[in-house]
Amino acid sequence: MTTNKPVLLSGIQPSGQLCLGNYIGAIKNWVGLQNDYDGIFLVVDLHALTVKQKPSELRNRCLSFLAQYIACGIDPGSNLLVIQSHVHQHTELAWVLSTLAYMGELNRMTQFKDKSTKHQENINAGLFTYPVLMAADILLYQADLVPVGADQKQHLELARDLAQRFNQRYSDTFVVPEPFIPKQGARIMSLQSPESKMSKSDTNENNFIALLDPPDTIRKKIKRAVTDSFTDIQYDEENRPGLANLLVMYAEVAGMEIKQVVQQFENKCYEVLKSELAEVIIELLKPVQSEYHRVIQDKKYLSDILSNGAENASYRARKTISKVYRKIGLVPRVQ
């Protein structure tokens, strides 16, 4: 599956539960962009190995994430849906790029610092070289555009630096990817700790809305969401982050501007905002959940999608890696 369209690539690590933050910050943008791009959407299972996983749960999550991509609107007929480990060239290119990446660059990665703090019992080399594998994910498919959250922008900058460094040393080989960061909604924050990003891997499930949460669970989580001691509804991200987060969520889910949401709830209390926010989220997720439960039962359908994705992605990956190996001076394999 190749087209003359520019290549769009993105992926999510199969840990925790896909949440509203993933949908608003990533998947919704994938859906909106997919018709204009040659889309490749990954389940990056190798990245998930940087933290301890239960093998059976990891396998199940990979299939669940794939089904949720489809349920959210990604069309497997016009995009490639790929599990990262099904294309071995990801790790091959990551090794080559690691010989071009500097220790100082990787030391500056904020995600390594954050994850090292959270997983002090398992600070492994994979956590440190994670951004190099992410760069390989992107460069392997000659991606033109990479939708990223603000927290991943630093990793994309490394991918751009590595592409330019390789091109300068060995001649033009890689497309230098551009980021796509939506102006609004790129960072949906935690419901209980609005100074932190909403995370699908959060150990406190009250901090996020999972895409598969039932309606009553969504209502309870939104009702418990942190706000402040004021009574008026105003958007003030710096001084009233909890309320600002709820307003951003409402705007994104309802397809409105934040100022329109503020006007809608003028002279109304927080309870009304929370109640109506919960209902618009439930309505948004109702068709997603219905389609998910249909798709996840059809194992052959999912298997065929993954087989097609792996075959087509591998074809592209082989072209890139053979070019890379030739340019760096490795002896070609005799067929």
C-alpha positions in Angstrom: 0.0 0.0 0.0 1.8 3.1 -1.2 0.4 6.4 -2.4 1.7 9.8 -3.7 0.4 11.4 -0.5 2.9 12.6 2.2 3.5 10.0 5.0 1.8 10.5 8.4 3.1 8.3 11.2 2.2 8.0 14.8 1.8 5.4 17.5 0.9 4.7 21.1 2.6 2.4 23.7 0.3 -0.4 24.8 0.5 0.2 28.5 -2.4 1.0 30.8 -5.8 2.0 29.2 -6.3 4.3 26.2 -7.9 7.4 27.7 -9.6 10.6 26.7 -6.3 12.4 26.7 -5.0 9.9 24.1 -8.1 10.5 22.0 -8.1 14.3 22.2 -4.3 14.7 22.0 -3.6 12.1 19.3 -6.2 9.7 17.9 -8.8 12.4 17.0 -6.1 14.2 15.0 -5.1 11.0 13.3 -8.7 10.5 12.2 -8.9 14.1 10.9 -5.7 13.9 9.0 -5.9 10.4 7.5 -7.7 11.3 4.3 -4.9 13.7 3.3 -2.0 11.5 4.2 -0.5 8.0 3.7 -1.2 6.9 7.3 0.9 4.5 9.3 -0.4 4.0 12.9 1.7 1.8 15.2 1.1 -0.1 18.4 4.7 0.4 19.8 4.9 -2.8 21.9 8.7 -2.8 22.1 8.7 0.6 23.8 6.4 -0.9 26.5 9.2 -3.3 27.5 11.0 -0.5 29.2 8.7 -1.1 32.2 7.8 -4.5 33.6 4.9 -6.2 31.8 2.8 -9.3 32.3 3.2 -11.1 28.9 -0.4 -12.2 28.6 -1.7 -8.7 29.4 0.7 -7.1 27.0 -0.5 -9.3 24.2 -4.2 -8.6 25.0 -3.6 -4.8 25.2 -1.9 -4.8 21.8 -5.0 -6.3 20.2 -7.3 -4.1 22.3 -5.4 -0.9 21.3 -5.7 -2.0 17.6 -9.4 -2.5 18.0 -9.8 0.9 19.7 -7.9 2.7 16.9 -10.4 1.3 14.5 -13.4 2.0 16.7 -12.3 5.6 17.0 -12.4 6.0 13.2 -9.0 4.9 11.8 -9.8 3.2 8.5 -7.7 0.0 8.1 -8.6 0.0 4.4 -6.6 3.2 3.6 -4.0 3.2 6.4 -1.5 0.7 7.7 -2.1 -0.5 11.2 1.1 -2.2 12.5 2.4 -3.7 15.7 6.0 -2.5 16.0 7.6 -5.8 16.8 6.2 -7.3 13.6 8.7 -5.3 11.6 12.2 -6.2 12.7 13.8 -3.3 10.9 12.7 -1.0 13.7 15.3 -2.4 16.0 17.9 -2.7 13.2 17.7 1.0 12.4 17.6 1.9 16.0 21.0 0.3 16.4 22.5 2.3 13.5 21.0 5.5 14.8 22.3 4.8 18.3 25.8 5.1 16.9 25.0 8.6 15.8 23.2 9.7 19.0 25.3 11.4 21.6 25.1 10.6 25.3 24.6 14.3 26.1 21.5 14.4 23.9 19.9 11.4 25.6 20.9 12.7 29.1 18.8 15.8 28.4 15.6 13.8 27.6 13.0 14.9 30.2 11.0 11.7 29.8 14.0 9.6 30.9 14.4 11.7 34.0 10.6 11.4 34.8 10.4 7.7 34.2 13.7 7.1 36.1 12.0 8.8 39.1 8.9 6.7 38.8 10.6 3.4 38.2 13.7 3.6 40.3 13.8 -0.2 40.8 14.1 -0.7 37.0 16.2 2.1 35.4 17.2 0.1 32.4 19.2 0.9 29.2 16.0 0.8 27.2 14.6 3.7 29.1 17.7 5.7 28.1 17.7 4.7 24.4 13.9 4.8 24.1 14.1 8.1 22.0 16.5 6.4 19.5 14.0 3.6 18.9 11.3 6.2 18.5 13.5 8.0 15.9 13.9 4.7 14.1 10.1 4.2 14.1 9.7 7.6 12.3 12.6 7.5 9.9 12.1 3.9 8.8 9.0 4.9 6.9 10.3 8.3 5.6 7.5 10.1 7.6 6.7 13.6 6.6 4.4 14.5 9.5 4.4 13.1 13.0 1.5 14.1 15.3 3.0 14.4 18.8 2.0 15.6 22.2 3.9 18.4 23.7 5.8 15.9 25.9 7.1 14.0 22.9 8.3 17.1 21.0 11.8 16.7 22.4 12.0 13.1 21.0 10.9 14.3 17.6 13.6 16.9 17.6 16.1 14.1 18.2 14.7 12.2 15.3 15.1 15.3 13.1 18.7 15.8 14.4 19.6 12.2 13.7 18.1 12.3 10.2 20.0 15.5 9.3 23.2 14.0 10.9 23.0 10.8 8.8 22.1 12.8 5.7 25.1 15.0 6.1 27.5 12.1 6.8 26.3 9.7 4.2 24.2 11.8 1.7 20.5 12.4 1.6 18.7 9.3 2.9 16.0 10.3 5.3 13.1 12.7 5.1 13.4 15.2 8.0 9.9 14.9 9.7 7.8 17.8 10.8 5.7 17.8 14.0 2.0 18.3 14.1 1.0 19.7 17.5 -2.6 20.9 17.9 -2.9 24.4 19.5 -5.8 23.3 21.7 -6.2 20.0 23.5 -2.7 18.7 23.0 -2.4 18.3 26.8 -5.4 17.0 28.7 -4.6 17.0 32.3 -5.2 14.6 35.2 -8.6 14.9 36.9 -7.2 14.7 40.4 -3.8 16.4 39.8 -4.4 19.0 37.0 -0.8 20.1 37.1 0.1 16.7 35.5 -0.8 15.3 32.1 -3.7 12.8 32.0 -1.9 9.4 31.6 -3.3 6.1 30.5 -0.8 4.3 32.8 -1.7 6.3 35.9 -2.0 3.9 38.9 -5.0 6.0 40.2 -7.8 5.4 37.7 -9.7 8.4 39.0 -7.1 10.5 37.2 -8.3 9.6 33.7 -11.3 8.7 31.6 -10.6 5.4 29.8 -12.2 5.1 26.4 -13.9 1.9 27.5 -15.2 3.3 30.8 -18.9 2.7 31.3 -21.2 5.7 31.7 -21.6 5.5 35.5 -17.8 5.4 35.9 -17.4 8.4 33.7 -20.0 10.3 35.8 -18.3 9.4 39.0 -14.8 10.4 37.8 -15.9 13.8 36.4 -17.9 14.5 39.6 -14.8 13.9 41.7 -12.5 16.0 39.4 -10.5 18.7 41.2 -11.6 22.3 40.7 -11.1 25.1 43.2 -12.9 27.2 45.9 -14.3 29.8 43.5 -17.9 29.8 42.2 -17.7 31.6 38.8 -16.7 29.8 35.7 -13.7 31.4 34.0 -10.8 30.0 32.0 -7.5 30.6 33.9 -5.0 27.9 33.2 -2.4 29.2 35.5 -4.4 30.0 38.6 -7.4 27.6 38.2 -5.9 24.6 36.3 -8.6 22.1 37.4 -11.5 24.1 36.0 -9.4 25.1 32.9 -8.9 21.4 32.2 -12.6 20.6 32.4 -13.3 23.6 30.0 -10.7 22.3 27.5 -12.2 18.8 27.7 -15.7 20.1 27.1 -14.5 22.3 24.2 -12.7 19.4 22.5 -15.4 16.9 23.0 -18.2 19.2 22.0 -16.3 20.8 19.1 -16.5 24.3 20.6 -14.1 27.2 21.4 -13.2 27.6 25.0 -14.8 31.0 25.2 -18.1 29.5 23.9 -18.0 27.0 26.7 -17.4 29.7 29.3 -20.3 31.7 27.9 -22.5 28.6 27.9 -21.9 28.0 31.6 -21.9 31.6 32.7 -23.8 32.0 36.0 -23.9 28.2 36.4 -22.2 26.2 39.1 -19.4 23.7 38.8 -21.9 20.8 39.4 -23.8 21.7 36.2 -20.6 21.9 34.2 -19.4 18.6 35.5 -22.8 16.9 34.9 -23.0 18.2 31.3 -19.3 17.4 30.6 -19.9 13.8 31.7 -22.8 13.4 29.4 -21.1 14.8 26.3 -18.1 12.4 27.0 -20.5 9.5 27.3 -22.2 10.4 24.0 -18.8 10.8 22.3 -17.7 7.3 23.5 -21.0 5.5 23.0 -20.4 4.6 19.3 -16.6 4.1 20.0 -17.4 1.5 22.6 -20.1 -0.2 20.5 -17.8 -0.5 17.5 -14.9 -1.7 19.8 -17.0 -4.5 21.3 -17.9 -5.6 17.7 -14.4 -5.5 16.4 -12.6 -7.1 19.3 -14.7 -10.2 18.9 -13.6 -10.7 15.3 -10.1 -12.2 15.7 -9.7 -13.1 12.0 -10.5 -9.5 11.0 -7.8 -8.2 13.4 -5.4 -10.9 12.3 -5.9 -10.0 8.6 -5.3 -6.3 9.4 -2.1 -7.0 11.2 -0.9 -9.4 8.5 -1.5 -6.8 5.8 0.1 -4.1 8.0 3.2 -6.1 8.7 3.6 -7.1 5.0 3.3 -3.6 3.6 5.3 -2.0 6.4 8.1 -4.5 6.0 8.3 -3.8 2.3 8.8 -0.1 3.0 11.2 -0.8 5.9 13.4 -3.2 3.8 13.8 -0.4 1.2 15.0 2.0 3.8 17.3 -0.3 5.7 18.9 -1.7 2.6 19.7 1.9 1.5 21.1 2.7 5.0 23.2 -0.5 5.2 24.7 0.2 1.7 25.5 3.8 2.6 27.2 3.0 5.9 29.4 0.3 4.2 27.9 -3.0 5.3 28.3 -6.0 2.9 25.1 -6.8 1.1 23.6 -10.2 1.9 23.7 -12.7 -1.0 20.2 -13.7 -1.8 
